[in-house]
């Protein structure tokens, strides 16, 4: 699960001046994942591999939104500022099948 301290450590941010923005980005990343992936919450809880990849993807979302925060509300901006890797990982999570030993 993504937390404010983990995001601040990941982005190497000290102090609390950006906390409100970071909390908003954390919420947006979580909502994006939940809205894009069927059974997200259940799969996240049940599968540690899924959760690890989902966390990395949320960090990627947060980093992109933080670095491009001036363009977030710009109607000329679109999803093109996300990398191919971001969309490839999202596709993998959307089509996730748990790996079992069977």
NUZA-364396 format. One line per 2 residues: number of its first residue (from 0); for each residue x, y, z of C-alpha. Coordinates in steps of 0.05 Angstrom, whole numbers. Layout:
% NUZA-364396
NUM> X,Y,Z  ...
% end
This chain:
% NUZA-364396
0> 0,0,0  26,69,-19
2> 34,117,40  55,189,45
4> 122,172,78  138,120,24
6> 122,171,-32  164,225,2
8> 222,176,8  214,154,-65
10> 213,226,-90  266,247,-39
12> 223,302,-11  236,331,59
14> 188,374,98  113,379,94
16> 101,434,43  80,385,-11
18> 40,338,34  -29,360,10
20> -9,352,-63  23,285,-50
22> -38,259,-12  -81,280,-71
24> -35,244,-120  -35,181,-76
26> -112,182,-76  -113,194,-152
28> -65,137,-165  -106,89,-122
30> -170,110,-157  -138,102,-225
32> -117,32,-208  -184,12,-178
34> -221,41,-237  -177,9,-289
36> -170,-62,-262  -227,-110,-248
38> -226,-138,-177  -167,-94,-160
40> -176,-93,-84  -187,-168,-78
42> -128,-186,-123  -83,-135,-88
44> -98,-166,-21  -93,-239,-45
46> -31,-236,-89  35,-207,-65
48> 65,-206,-136  5,-167,-162
50> 10,-119,-103  85,-107,-115
52> 74,-91,-189  12,-49,-172
54> 52,-9,-121  107,5,-172
56> 55,28,-223  24,74,-171
58> 92,104,-157  101,115,-232
60> 34,149,-236  51,193,-176
62> 120,212,-203  91,231,-271
64> 35,271,-241  82,305,-192
66> 133,324,-244  79,348,-292
68> 33,378,-240  28,443,-279
70> -1,405,-338  -50,361,-298
72> -107,411,-305  -87,435,-375
74> -140,413,-425  -84,406,-477
76> -50,352,-435  -68,279,-444
78> -44,210,-426  15,216,-474
80> 59,240,-417  56,169,-388
82> 109,123,-415  100,60,-456
84> 124,21,-394  66,50,-353
86> 14,27,-403  49,-41,-412
88> 47,-53,-337  -26,-30,-333
90> -44,-80,-388  -8,-135,-350
92> -47,-119,-287  -112,-115,-325
94> -101,-185,-352  -71,-214,-288
96> -77,-287,-275  -49,-312,-210
98> 8,-360,-218  -3,-424,-178
100> 41,-484,-170  -9,-529,-205
% end
